[in-house]
């Protein structure tokens, strides 16, 4: 990692020999993961030792030695007791360029890594003497800037954050997957995966030292990501109650990125998201086919054979745009004015929760540039969209409740307009059953 020009350079693979390469003059951190065989384990499951060293390359070059023999075994403890579980480490720069490795046995050589971000996480299980980390996964992470450390703090049960997820559909077996990372450095260092039965309840414990964010996903039986949760922090010692795969699947616009940068419009659409803010469900991740189109003043700019959006090159001048995406059961479209600029697209959607008797709670999901809502219409259908009727609702702020909804499968169609003339419409077939 060159801290003078903020670039990464790949060195190569050394096996007990010297490596030589030409790089620009400047300040560097040189780092590697050194594999070593583990007795009784196959060669493709070695231990990993992360070692790094700072160096300044001048006109005459520089020499350095990365000594993995200084590595210290990385092990998390709860109440002073070790458990089992995979460990991941990553080292990266604030520009997002990073490298990561994961294994069951990991060593780190402590030392300086100026300008770098180091993150380590262990997904601890089977900790005797811990009431939390015996049957549940305890995800323990440490993040540090400018240095490598080979220790986790000893965590106490009372210091763990507890996140309990109430998981709805579908009826299937799958996995619960967790990642940890520093917000300025990717990729995350390894994942913790647990087998889970849906629907049901799942509890994860977290502990963070330094600036750590967590990402979680509900994964189906065929390794498809059913729902994911954007990066967030869990405060040590706090409790969190979460709802997953509840409500009507529909488009979310705040959990993924939708923006214009100059003459590029990017829409990362998540048409099959559950009701919870921060969650997103991507059609392609679930193997659901669809299409996305962007039109400018009524003329097609481009389209993709996916309902997950895309990146579109557009002219600089002011124009009216229509972004539309569809699967067999979800259709969504947004209209907005745009010109050469940088910022979020002004999008609004309507998100529906589970039924509550004859009512359905809902909320508006709006990007930062969407205006105050001027008008909202909601239609319902009880015959899979063949016929529609206007629904009545009450609303306070950006939340409301549909009234007098009949029992049985219901489809939902909405149109919302803001005070700036931006609009959004969506149709959800068999949104709730």
N, C-alpha and C positions, 0 to 999 in steps of 0.2 A: 504494500500500500504506500503510494507516494503522497506525502502530506504537503508537498510543494505544488504539484499540479492536480492533486485530488483524483488520481487515477489508480486503478489496480493493474498489476502486471503478473502474469502467470509465470512461475519459475520452471517447473518440471518435476520429475520424480528422481530422487536420489536414493541409492541403495548402498549406504556405506561409502559414498564417494563424494567428490566435490562437484558443485554446480557452478557454472559461470554464465553470466548473461550481461548484455549491454542494456543499460537503462539510463534515463536522464539524470543529471546531478540533482540532488535534493535530499530531503529528510524522509526516511522510510521506516516502516515497521515490516519486518520479514517474519513470516509465520508459516507453520505447517502442522499437520497431524501425522504423527509417526505411528504406524501399525506394528503391533507385536503379537506373536501367537500366544494363545492361552492354552495351558496344558489341559488336554481332554476335550478341547473344542475344535471344530473344523477350521481350516485356515481362512475361510471367508468370514469368520466371526472373531477377528482379532480385538485386542484392547487398542485404545487410541490414546496417544499422548499429544496434547496441544502445547506447543512451545513457540515463543515469539521473542524477537529482539529488535530494539531500535538501532538504527544506523544512519549515518550521514554519508552520502556518496559525493565525493569531491572530484576534481579533475583527474586524480590518480586512481579513482575507484575506491573500493572498500572491501574488507574481508570480515567475515563473521562466522561463528559456529553456533548452530542450533543444537543444544545438548538436551536430548529427551531423557537422559539419565537423571535429570533433576526433577522429573515429574513426580507429583504427589497424588495418590489416589483420591479421587473426588467422591465423597460419600455424604449424603444428607443424614441427619439424625433427628429423631423426634423424642423428646423427653430423655435425651442422652443415648437413645438406642437406635442402631442401624436397622434398615429394612432392605428390601429388594426392589429392583425396578430399573428400567433403562435410564440412561443419562445422555443429555445432549449438550453440546457446547457450540457457540458461534463466535466469530470475531469479524467485525465489520467496521466500516467507516460511516460517518454521519450522512453521507450522500446516498446511503442505502445499499451500497455494494458490500456483500458479505459472503462468508463461507461457513458451513456448518457441518457437524459430524455427530453421529449418535451411536451408542453401543451400551453393552451391559457392564463394561469395565472401562473407565475413562480416567486418565491422569492429566494433570495440568502442571506445567513448570511455572511457578510464580515469577512475576517480573514485570518490567515496564512495557507498555504498548501505547506510547503517546499518540493521541489523535484517534484511537480506536475505541470501539465499544465491545465489551466482552459480556456474554450472557451464558449462564449455565442453568440447567433445570434437571431435576430428577423426579420421576413419577414413582413415588415410594409406596410400597405395599408391605404387608406382613410385618409390621413393626410391633413386636411384643412390648407390652407396657403402654401402648397408646390406645385409647378408646376410639380414636378416629381413624387411624391409619392401619388398622388390622384388616378390616373387610373393605374399606373404601380406598380409592387412590388419593394420596396427598401429593399435590404438585408443588414442589418447592423450588423456587428460582432465585438467582442472584444476578444482578446486572451491575457492571462497574465500568467506568470510563478511565482510559489511559493506563490500565494495568490488568494483569491476569491474577486471579486469586484461586487457590486450590481448596478453599473451605466454604462450606455453607454454615450459617449460624445454626446453633442448636435450637430447634423449634419446639415450643411447648404446645400442648393441645389447645390451651386457651388462646394462643396467638394465631390459630388457623382461621382463615375465612371459610365459612361454610356456605356453599351454593347448592340448593336443592331444586332440581328441575322436575316439574310435573310434565310428563311427555304424553302427548295425545296420539294421533294417528301416525302411521298405519299400524295394523296388527301384524307385527313381524319381529324377527330378531335382527339386531344390527350392532353397531358400535357407537361408543361415545369417544370422540377424539379431541385432544387438547393440545394447543401450542402455546409457547411463551416467547416473548421477544421484547427488546428495548424498542420504543416507538420510532427511533431514528435509524434502526439497523435491521435489515432483513438478510437472509431468510431466518425463520425461527429455528432454534436448536433442538430438533427432534420432537417427537409427538408421543403422547400417552394415549393408548387406545384400550378401551374396556368393552367387553361383550355386554349388551344391554337388550332387554326385552321391551318392545313397545306394544301398547301403551304401558305406562308405569312411572315410577319415581326413581330418580338417580341423584346421588349426592357426591359432590367432589369437594375436597378441601384444598385451599390455596394458601401459599405463603410467599410473599415477595420481599426481597431486599434490594433496594435501589429502584430505578425506574423500570418497572416491568408491566407489560400489558399481556392479556390472555385472550385467546381465540378458541372457541369451541364449536363443534359440529355434531349433528345427529346424522349418522351414516347408515344407509340401508343394507339389506342382505347381499346386494350385488355391488357393494362399495360405492354406491351413489350417494352424494351429499344431499340429504333431504332438507335440512335447514342448517344455516350457519349463523353464528353471532359475531358481529364485528369486534375488533380489538377493544377491550375494556379493562379497567383496573378493579381489583378486589382488595378492599382495605383489610389488613390483618385483624383478626378477632371479630369481624362483623359477620352477620348472617344475611343471605340473599335468597329470596324465593322467586323462582323463574318458571315461566310457562313456555313450553315448546310444542310446536305443531298443533296449536289450538286456533280456533276461528277459521275464517274462510281464507284459502290460498288466493293471493292476488298480488298486484304489483306494489313494491316498496320503492320509494325514490330517495330515501335518506340514508339507507344502509350501504348503498353503493354509489359510485361516482358517475355524475352526469354533468358535463361541463363543455364550455367552448374555450379554446385557447387559440387566439388569432383566427385562422381560417379552418380550424379543425373542430368538429363537434364529436364528442365521445359520449356514448350512452352505454353504461353497463347495467342492463336491465335485469331485474329479478322479479319475474312475473308470478312466481309461485311461492311468495313469502307468507309466513304466518302473521298473526296479529301483533306480536310483540315488537315494540320499537327496537331497532338495532339488529333484528333478524332479517335474513334474506334467503330466498330459495330460487335457484337459477334453473331454468328449464333444461338446459343442456346438461347440467350436472346430474339430472334425474333421467336422462335419456329421452326427454320429451322434445319432439320436433316442432318447428314453427318457422316464423319469418319476421324480419324487421325491415322497415322501409323509412327513408327520410325524404320528404318532399319540400321543395322550395318554391313558394308562390304557385303551388299546385303541380309543379313538374318534378318528376322523380330525380333525385340526386343519386341515390344508390340503394341497393337492398342486399340483405344477407339471408342465407338459408338457415337461419337460427333465430329464435325468439330472444336471444340474449343481448341484442343490441349490436354495436359496432362503432368504428371510427370513420367519419365521413369528411372529405375535403369539400369545402363550400366557398363561394365567392365572398369578397369582403363587404359588399354593400348591404344595406338594410333590406330585410325580406321577412315574409311570413313563412314559418316552418311548421311542418306536421311530421311528428315522429310517431310511428305506429308499429306495434308488435302483436303477434297472435300465436296461440296454440289452439288446439281443438276446443279447449274449455275456457280459456282466458283471452280476451281481446282488450287492448289498451291503446290509446292514442292521446297525444298532447299537441296543442297548437300554441305557438309563441312567436313573438317578433325578436329578431336577433340581427346583429351586425358584428363586424370584426371587433372582438373584445376577449376578455378573459374572465371567467367566473362560472358559477353553477347555472344550469338551465333552470328556468322558472317552472317547475313541475309540481303538481298536486295530485294525490290519489286519495281514495277512500278505503279505509281498512276496517273490516268487519270482524267482531269477536264472536264467540260461541253464543247460541241462543240463551236467553234467560226467560223461560216461559214463552209468552207470545211476543217478546221483544228481542231485538238484536242491538247491542251496543256497537258504536262505531266511532272512529276518529279520523281526522284529516292528517295525511302524511305530506309534508310540504318541504321543499328545498328552501335554502336561505333567501333566494331571490324571488320566490313566489309571493304574490301580493295577498292582501286581506281578502277573504272569500266574499264574493258579491252574491253568488247564486249557486244553489245546490239542488239537483233533482235526483230522486231515487225511485226506480221502478222495480217491481218484483214480478216473478213468474213462477208458477207452480206446475208448468208443463214443459220444462227444459228449454224455455225461451221461445216457444211457439207464440204465446200471447203474453202481453205485459200489462200491468196496471200500476198506477201511481201509488207510491207508499207514503204514509204519513210519518212524520218524525218530529221530535223536539230536539233542540240543540242549545248548547251553552259553550261559547268559545269555539274551539276546534273539536269538540266531542259532542256526540249526539246518541239518540236511541230511536231505532225504528219501532213503530207501534203496530199492534194488531196483526202480527205475522202469523199466517196459518201454519199448522203442523205439516210435516212431510218435507220432501226436498224442495228447496227454494233457490232460484237463480236471482242474481242481483245486477242491476244496471244503473250506473250513475253518470252524471255530467256535472262538473264543477267549473265555475268561472271566477277569476279573481278581478279585483278592481283595475288591474292593468291590462285586461283583455286577454290574458293567458287562460287556456282552458284545458281540461282533461276529461276523458271519458273512458269508461271501462265496463266490460260485460263479463260476469263470472257465472258460468253455467254450472248448476248444481253446487253452488257455493257452500251450502250447508244442507245436511240431510236430517 
